[in-house]
């Protein structure tokens, strides 16, 4: 179920809790990835995104969204990350110079990041069976190449070849 | 975009293997070698590494669990923000900004890999430090090289009287005719100039400042590419304009820092007075002291924020500082500050963040030891370049 921003907002108008959940389901993983560009630790990045959603609900912010849901959410998350980084700086009493490159993510780069989870999921689903199995064991299950080779009864070389094929496809999918 | 620059299969295989910690030393060596001889492929290698990193990050995200928490916190009106238990505790500062470097001012090497060998063999590279050096280019194309040895000398160039009154500064007196001069600092260089109207400029490394030898008109205009600190001679009848590729900064009498290197964001920090930042593609903003304007590369947006200006002007008074900066970004600064080349043998080390401050007269070996002491990355020298690697991947 992949709703457009318009559909999400209209669902929200009809039933705020249902709409909020739908927006969360669509945007939580991409926004965590975005936050992950600013905050090194993914756990902390997820905390920030969760706090952002809670804050948006409590402040009734979604009722007034004029621009797209996507730009609104990415702006709020971005600002929250920068605030967090600055707060940490004050606490650590370390002097500051320059900006981290992540702060200057461009709109189209942000768009790429937000679309990444969806594109990757689709691309993974389209992989041929051999590639897909190897990717699943190495990536999802975290098995070593040796273990993967033994489980699938193939050589380690084949594992490497299949992974190369898989990652090439994923990269191509992200560029489309 | 990079179709012509596709990588060979075996290289992609090594990048993937490194990400999953399945690469052998020989394979990492192979990849480092490939990067050294095929610098045009660096961006593509980066792309693959980032793709793999994002993939792994994605795997860790659990939307169901997160929703359970968010829903209970949002839809249950009795929970007040202050009492809400966090699904995850806010991780300690160290996890967000890791690691922290505390500068003690004492230089010492961690004797981990027999650094004596590296020090002796590569003493010259490691002792790279900053110098007061610049080139002054006249409108005729004539070049004057400036360094400490020409202190006290006076030059007459194109009707302008230029005096090197300090080992690292030249001062212009009023000129009889107007011509355009350009002051250029190399990497690891820095210099100062006093323009004919009395405006003082501190110029950082790898920077170009173009300026007229006199300001007869209604406007005083200069061009900048790189980083410089200006103390503009106050004259409300003749605004001072600093132009970069992204913007014009108009000041009437102020102290400000501008940092705009090619391919990077344009950052204007106002210390005193008032100025207007007029982006070429973005809107005009007026800054007050303590504020900073940032125009990201290729952006049509100008962001304004409040900052502690000392942090952005400390380079003028002798400190190099960085805050929560990834090693990748820090390496870029190192290249500019010390005129060295830095390569990475893996993507993990690039993402480690550092904060620190050090006196800018220290050689690059000082910064290297600070980085090595507060993390597990290791520096080595290959082909007169610095190579950064994670432990276990060192040749």
Interface residues (C-beta under 8 A of the other chain):
Chain A: X17 X20 X21 X24 X25 X28 X29 X32 X33 X36 X39 X40 X41 X42 X43 X44 X46 X47 X49 X50 X53 X54 X57 X58 X84 X85 X88 X89 X91 X92 X94 X95 X96 X97 X98 X99 X100 X101 X102 X104 X106 X113 X116 X117 X120 X138 X139 X140 X144 X145 X160 X161 X163 X164 X167 X168 X170 X171 X174 X175
Chain B: X1 X9 X12 X13 X16 X17 X20 X22 X47 X48 X51 X52 X54 X55 X56 X57 X58 X59 X60 X61 X63 X66 X67 X69 X70 X71 X73 X74 X75 X81 X84 X86 X87 X88 X90 X91 X93 X95 X96 X97 X98 X100 X259 X264 X265 X267 X294 X296 X297 X298 X299 X308 X310 X311 X312 X314 X315 X319 X320 X321 X322 X323 X324 X325 X326 X328 X329 X333 X351 X352 X353 X355 X356 X357
